[in-house]
């Protein structure tokens, strides 16, 4: 019996041809300020989806976040408010700027608590990074209201949420800069890659400088920057993936709806990301289990279902941040989520029989352990 992973990229013949065409051209990367033709084509497709004025492609989701913070002027002496229930990159890029991450708690939907954000603001707060966790938008109205009142920059970590909407607006358009990931298992992939969206002309210029060593015409560095360029091969792959995004999202929603119907009556498991004013791209379908999460996880994995936990350890309790003294911070709902969440496969490549195996396996495990 085949193992069903928690996520898997969907790569077809068109993606393969696009990459091979770039390889055959011999132009694998373009180091110009504007980027190469494949990069520009990909950026254009993301701009049309979002309705954004600018999209700047980079070589990872982490690079997207770092580029955005540097372009916004975040540096030593600044504080950046972030959730701890996220991937390490959200906080690591703050340290990389020489700034201080300030961790705040989450709500029951696993996204940043706007009240906790407001209470954490100080005179040193330069930016806030709300994360649209699992592809589900955070409470952006409340976050933006606090940020606007205190002149705080807002950077969306939209790594998992390409195509999701909040009150009719695409994620990535709800801030000064929206940051996406094109990692192998994301909603759209380039293998490794990322992108930053903004409507600010000056910020877009700085973003392009940061991704290219601060250069416009070569060796004329005007701003601190790095090699965060997206290779042409990766951009070609991502461009084809963008053409398939609508179908990917329909499949994810259909698969999530099936799991929701099958698991709704399971006692001791709760799905919490379902507000009617936003759409979910279901990068992951995540449940909060009342007890015995690890036993349920082992039972599913033993049955060939790649359920997984994101994340066992909140960022503020990771060894690096523990050394920096953050582990003492009490984040009640963050710690509860880390001990109780379980994500199930929901990606577009699942067959109906795969979905039935996932649902049946969970129901069996729940009957025994929940």
C-alpha positions as CSV (number, residue, x, y, z in Angstrom):
1,X,0.0,0.0,0.0
2,X,1.4,3.4,-1.0
3,X,2.2,5.9,1.6
4,X,0.1,9.1,1.3
5,X,2.4,12.1,2.1
6,X,1.0,15.1,3.9
7,X,1.9,17.2,0.8
8,X,3.2,16.6,-2.7
9,X,4.0,18.9,-5.6
10,X,2.0,18.4,-8.8
11,X,4.4,18.6,-11.7
12,X,3.1,17.9,-15.3
13,X,4.6,17.7,-18.8
14,X,4.1,21.4,-19.4
15,X,6.2,22.3,-16.4
16,X,8.9,19.9,-17.6
17,X,8.9,21.4,-21.1
18,X,9.1,24.9,-19.7
19,X,12.2,24.1,-17.6
20,X,13.9,22.2,-20.5
21,X,13.3,25.2,-22.8
22,X,15.2,27.4,-20.4
23,X,18.0,24.9,-20.0
24,X,18.2,24.7,-23.8
25,X,18.4,28.5,-24.1
26,X,21.5,28.6,-22.0
27,X,20.2,31.6,-20.1
28,X,19.7,30.1,-16.6
29,X,19.7,33.4,-14.7
30,X,19.4,37.1,-15.4
31,X,21.2,39.4,-13.0
32,X,19.6,42.6,-14.3
33,X,17.6,44.9,-12.0
34,X,14.4,44.0,-13.8
35,X,15.0,40.2,-13.8
36,X,14.9,37.9,-16.8
37,X,11.9,37.2,-19.2
38,X,10.7,34.1,-17.2
39,X,10.9,36.0,-13.9
40,X,9.0,38.9,-15.4
41,X,6.3,36.6,-16.9
42,X,5.8,34.9,-13.5
43,X,5.7,38.2,-11.7
44,X,3.0,39.4,-14.1
45,X,0.8,36.5,-13.4
46,X,1.0,37.0,-9.7
47,X,0.3,40.7,-10.1
48,X,-2.9,39.9,-12.1
49,X,-4.1,37.4,-9.5
50,X,-3.5,39.8,-6.6
51,X,-4.4,43.0,-8.3
52,X,-1.1,44.4,-7.0
53,X,0.9,47.1,-8.6
54,X,4.3,45.3,-8.1
55,X,5.5,41.8,-7.6
56,X,9.2,41.0,-7.1
57,X,10.3,37.4,-7.4
58,X,13.0,36.1,-5.1
59,X,14.6,32.7,-4.5
60,X,12.8,31.6,-1.3
61,X,10.0,32.6,1.1
62,X,12.6,33.4,3.6
63,X,14.3,35.7,1.1
64,X,10.9,37.4,0.5
65,X,10.6,38.2,4.2
66,X,14.2,39.4,4.7
67,X,14.0,41.5,1.5
68,X,10.8,43.1,2.7
69,X,12.2,44.0,6.1
70,X,15.4,45.4,4.7
71,X,13.5,47.5,2.2
72,X,11.3,48.8,4.9
73,X,14.4,49.9,6.9
74,X,14.1,47.4,9.8
75,X,17.4,47.3,11.6
76,X,19.3,47.3,15.0
77,X,17.2,48.8,17.8
78,X,13.9,48.0,16.2
79,X,11.3,45.5,17.4
80,X,9.2,43.4,15.1
81,X,6.1,41.6,16.5
82,X,5.6,38.1,15.3
83,X,3.6,35.0,16.3
84,X,5.6,32.1,17.8
85,X,3.3,29.6,16.2
86,X,4.9,29.7,12.8
87,X,7.9,28.4,10.8
88,X,11.3,29.6,12.2
89,X,11.9,31.9,9.1
90,X,9.3,34.4,10.3
91,X,11.4,35.2,13.3
92,X,14.9,34.4,11.9
93,X,14.6,37.2,9.3
94,X,14.1,39.7,12.2
95,X,17.3,38.6,13.8
96,X,19.0,38.7,10.4
97,X,18.2,42.4,10.2
98,X,19.7,43.0,13.6
99,X,16.3,43.7,15.1
100,X,14.5,42.0,18.0
101,X,11.5,39.6,17.5
102,X,8.7,40.1,20.0
103,X,6.5,37.0,20.2
104,X,2.8,37.2,20.8
105,X,0.0,34.6,21.2
106,X,-2.5,33.3,18.8
107,X,-6.3,32.8,18.6
108,X,-8.1,29.5,18.3
109,X,-7.6,29.7,14.5
110,X,-3.8,29.6,15.1
111,X,-3.3,33.1,13.7
112,X,-1.9,36.1,15.5
113,X,-4.2,37.5,18.2
114,X,-4.8,41.2,17.3
115,X,-5.3,42.1,21.0
116,X,-2.0,40.5,21.9
117,X,-0.3,42.4,19.1
118,X,-1.8,45.7,20.3
119,X,-0.6,45.1,23.9
120,X,3.0,44.2,22.7
121,X,3.5,47.5,20.9
122,X,6.3,49.8,22.2
123,X,8.1,52.8,21.0
124,X,10.6,50.5,19.4
125,X,8.1,48.6,17.3
126,X,8.9,49.1,13.6
127,X,6.9,46.3,12.0
128,X,4.5,43.4,12.6
129,X,4.4,40.1,10.6
130,X,1.0,38.4,10.8
131,X,1.1,34.9,9.3
132,X,-1.8,33.4,7.3
133,X,-1.3,30.0,8.9
134,X,-2.1,26.8,6.9
135,X,-3.4,29.1,4.1
136,X,-6.1,30.8,6.3
137,X,-6.0,34.6,6.6
138,X,-5.3,36.4,9.8
139,X,-7.6,39.1,11.3
140,X,-6.0,41.9,9.1
141,X,-8.5,44.7,9.8
142,X,-7.7,44.8,13.5
143,X,-4.0,44.3,12.9
144,X,-3.9,47.1,10.3
145,X,-5.9,49.4,12.5
146,X,-3.4,49.1,15.4
147,X,-0.4,49.4,13.0
148,X,-1.8,52.5,11.3
149,X,-2.4,54.3,14.6
150,X,1.3,53.7,15.6
151,X,3.0,54.1,12.2
152,X,4.0,50.4,12.2
153,X,4.8,48.6,9.0
154,X,2.8,45.5,8.2
155,X,4.5,42.6,6.4
156,X,2.2,39.6,5.6
157,X,3.8,36.2,5.9
158,X,1.6,34.8,3.2
159,X,3.9,31.9,2.5
160,X,1.1,29.3,2.6
161,X,-1.8,31.5,1.4
162,X,-1.5,32.3,-2.3
163,X,-5.0,32.6,-3.6
164,X,-6.7,33.1,-0.2
165,X,-8.9,36.1,0.4
166,X,-9.9,38.3,3.4
167,X,-13.1,40.1,3.0
168,X,-12.7,39.9,-0.8
169,X,-9.1,41.0,-1.0
170,X,-6.3,38.6,-1.8
171,X,-3.7,38.0,0.9
172,X,-0.5,39.8,0.0
173,X,-2.6,43.0,-0.7
174,X,-3.4,43.7,3.0
175,X,-0.1,45.2,4.0
176,X,2.9,47.2,3.0
177,X,4.5,44.0,1.7
178,X,3.1,40.5,1.2
179,X,5.5,37.7,1.2
180,X,4.9,34.3,-0.6
181,X,6.8,31.0,-0.7
182,X,7.2,28.8,-3.8
183,X,8.7,25.9,-1.8
184,X,8.2,22.4,-3.2
185,X,5.0,21.6,-1.4
186,X,3.4,25.1,-1.4
187,X,0.2,25.9,-3.3
188,X,2.3,26.9,-6.3
189,X,5.9,25.8,-6.5
190,X,9.2,26.6,-8.3
191,X,11.1,24.1,-6.2
192,X,12.5,26.9,-4.1
193,X,11.4,30.5,-4.6
194,X,9.3,33.3,-3.3
195,X,7.8,36.7,-4.1
196,X,6.9,40.0,-2.5
197,X,3.9,42.1,-3.5
198,X,3.4,45.8,-2.9
199,X,1.6,48.8,-4.3
200,X,4.3,51.2,-3.2
201,X,6.6,52.3,-6.1
202,X,9.5,53.4,-3.9
203,X,9.3,50.1,-1.9
204,X,9.2,48.1,-5.1
205,X,12.4,49.8,-6.2
206,X,14.1,48.9,-3.0
207,X,12.9,45.3,-3.1
208,X,14.5,44.9,-6.6
209,X,17.7,46.4,-5.3
210,X,17.9,44.2,-2.2
211,X,17.4,41.0,-4.3
212,X,20.3,42.0,-6.6
213,X,23.1,43.1,-4.3
214,X,21.7,46.7,-4.4
215,X,22.7,47.0,-8.1
216,X,20.9,48.5,-11.0
217,X,23.5,48.4,-13.8
218,X,26.2,46.2,-12.2
219,X,28.8,47.0,-9.5
220,X,26.8,50.2,-8.7
221,X,25.5,49.0,-5.3
222,X,23.1,51.6,-3.9
223,X,21.5,49.6,-1.0
224,X,22.5,46.7,1.1
225,X,21.4,43.6,-0.8
226,X,22.1,40.0,-1.5
227,X,21.8,37.4,-4.3
228,X,18.1,36.7,-3.8
229,X,17.4,36.4,-7.5
230,X,15.0,33.7,-8.7
231,X,16.6,31.6,-11.5
232,X,14.9,31.5,-14.9
233,X,14.3,27.8,-14.6
234,X,12.5,28.2,-11.4
235,X,10.5,31.1,-12.7
236,X,9.4,29.1,-15.8
237,X,8.2,26.3,-13.5
238,X,6.3,28.7,-11.3
239,X,4.8,30.4,-14.3
240,X,3.2,27.2,-15.5
241,X,2.0,26.5,-12.0
242,X,0.3,29.9,-11.9
243,X,-1.8,28.8,-14.9
244,X,-3.0,25.8,-12.9
245,X,-3.6,27.6,-9.7
246,X,-7.4,27.9,-10.0
247,X,-7.6,24.1,-10.6
248,X,-5.3,23.4,-7.6
249,X,-7.4,25.5,-5.3
250,X,-10.7,23.9,-6.4
251,X,-9.2,20.5,-5.7
252,X,-7.9,21.5,-2.3
253,X,-11.3,22.9,-1.4
254,X,-13.1,19.8,-2.6
255,X,-10.7,17.5,-0.7
256,X,-11.1,19.6,2.5
257,X,-14.9,19.6,2.2
258,X,-14.9,15.8,1.9
259,X,-12.7,15.5,5.0
260,X,-14.8,18.0,6.9
261,X,-18.0,16.0,6.1
262,X,-16.4,12.7,7.1
263,X,-14.8,14.0,10.3
264,X,-17.4,16.4,11.5
265,X,-19.0,13.9,13.9
266,X,-15.7,12.8,15.4
267,X,-15.7,13.6,19.1
268,X,-12.5,15.2,20.4
269,X,-11.4,16.7,17.1
270,X,-12.2,20.3,16.1
271,X,-11.6,22.3,12.9
272,X,-11.3,26.0,13.8
273,X,-10.5,27.9,10.5
274,X,-13.9,28.6,9.1
275,X,-14.9,32.3,9.4
276,X,-17.3,33.2,6.6
277,X,-15.5,36.5,5.7
278,X,-12.4,34.8,4.3
279,X,-11.4,32.0,2.0
280,X,-9.0,29.2,2.9
281,X,-6.6,27.6,0.3
282,X,-6.2,24.6,2.5
283,X,-2.4,24.3,2.3
284,X,-3.0,22.0,5.2
285,X,-6.2,20.7,6.8
286,X,-5.5,21.0,10.5
287,X,-7.5,19.7,13.5
288,X,-7.2,20.4,17.2
289,X,-7.3,17.1,19.1
290,X,-8.5,17.0,22.6
291,X,-6.0,14.4,23.7
292,X,-3.5,11.7,22.6
293,X,-2.3,13.6,19.5
294,X,0.9,11.6,19.3
295,X,-1.0,8.2,19.5
296,X,-3.3,9.3,16.7
297,X,-0.4,10.5,14.6
298,X,1.5,7.2,15.0
299,X,-1.6,5.2,14.1
300,X,-2.2,7.2,11.0
301,X,1.5,7.0,9.9
302,X,1.5,3.2,10.6
303,X,-1.6,3.0,8.3
304,X,0.3,4.8,5.5
305,X,-1.3,8.2,6.0
306,X,1.2,11.0,6.2
307,X,-0.4,13.1,8.9
308,X,2.0,15.6,10.4
309,X,2.4,18.2,13.1
310,X,3.2,21.8,12.3
311,X,4.7,22.6,14.8
312,X,5.7,20.5,17.7
313,X,7.9,23.3,19.1
314,X,6.8,27.0,18.9
315,X,9.6,29.3,17.7
316,X,10.1,30.9,21.1
317,X,10.9,27.5,22.6
318,X,13.3,26.4,19.8
319,X,16.9,25.9,21.1
320,X,18.2,29.1,19.4
321,X,15.5,31.3,20.9
322,X,15.7,29.5,24.3
323,X,19.4,30.5,24.4
324,X,18.3,34.1,23.8
325,X,15.9,33.9,26.8
326,X,12.6,33.7,24.9
327,X,11.5,30.3,26.3
328,X,10.3,31.8,29.5
329,X,7.6,33.7,27.8
330,X,4.1,32.4,28.5
331,X,2.0,32.0,25.3
332,X,-0.9,29.8,26.4
333,X,-2.7,29.2,23.2
334,X,0.6,28.8,21.3
335,X,1.7,26.1,23.6
336,X,-1.7,24.4,23.5
337,X,-1.7,24.4,19.7
338,X,1.8,22.9,19.6
339,X,0.6,20.1,21.8
340,X,-2.7,19.4,20.1
341,X,-2.8,20.2,16.3
342,X,-2.6,17.5,13.6
343,X,-2.6,18.2,9.8
344,X,-4.0,15.8,7.3
345,X,-3.2,15.4,3.6
346,X,-5.4,17.6,1.4
347,X,-3.3,18.4,-1.7
348,X,-4.7,18.3,-5.2
349,X,-3.1,15.0,-6.3
350,X,-5.1,12.9,-3.8
351,X,-7.5,10.4,-5.4
352,X,-10.9,9.6,-4.0
353,X,-9.5,6.4,-2.6
354,X,-6.7,8.3,-1.0
355,X,-9.1,10.6,0.7
356,X,-11.2,7.7,1.9
357,X,-8.0,6.1,3.4
358,X,-7.2,9.4,5.2
359,X,-10.7,9.7,6.6
360,X,-11.1,6.1,7.5
361,X,-7.7,6.0,9.1
362,X,-8.5,9.1,11.2
363,X,-11.9,7.8,12.3
364,X,-10.4,4.5,13.4
365,X,-7.6,6.2,15.4
366,X,-10.1,8.6,16.9
367,X,-12.3,5.8,18.1
368,X,-9.4,4.3,19.9
369,X,-7.6,7.3,21.3
370,X,-9.9,10.4,21.5
